[in-house]
Amino acid sequence: MDLDWKRNLSNTDRMIRTAIGIMLLALVLTKFITGAWAVVAVIFALSQFVEAYFAY
């Protein structure tokens, strides 16, 4: 099996993912989201940053 690792995100997609990550982290830091949902939000925000950085 051959995996094709071509980039599939445009610059617009990368900016949107970065904005989503920043907004989620801001909501957690301002304590708008707390508890277990804050952990989920941080994990999701970090995944958005990683996807935006690698563009895959």
N, C-alpha and C positions, 0 to 999 in steps of 0.2 A: 504494500500500500504506500503510495506516494502522497505526502501532504503538501498542499499548495499554500505557502505562507505569503501571499501577496498582500500588500496593504489594501485595506478596504474602507478606510475612513478618509473623508476629505477634511480640509482645514476647518470647514464649518462644523462638521461633526465633532472634531477635536475641541473646538471652542465651546460647543454646547456641553460636552461631557465635563470639561474643566469648570464651566459655570455651575453645573449641577453639583459637582464636588465641593466647590467653594460655598455654595448656598447651604448645603447640608452641614458642612463644618461650622458655618456661621450660626445655624440654628442650634447646634449642639453647644457651641461656646457661649451663646447667649442664654442657655438653659431653657430654650423654647421646647426642645425635645430632651427628655430625661429618661433615666432608667435603662431598661433593656432596649427600648427603641433608639436610644442614643448610641448604643453599641452597634446596632444594626445600621444606623445612619452613617457612622464613622467607617464601618467596613465597606458599605456601598460607595461612600465618597472616595475612599482609597482605591477601590476597584475602578472607579471612573477616571481617576488620575492615571492609573497604570494603563488603562485602555487608551486614553488620550495620548500618553507619552509614546507608547509603542505603535499606535495606530493599527492595531490588528483586531 
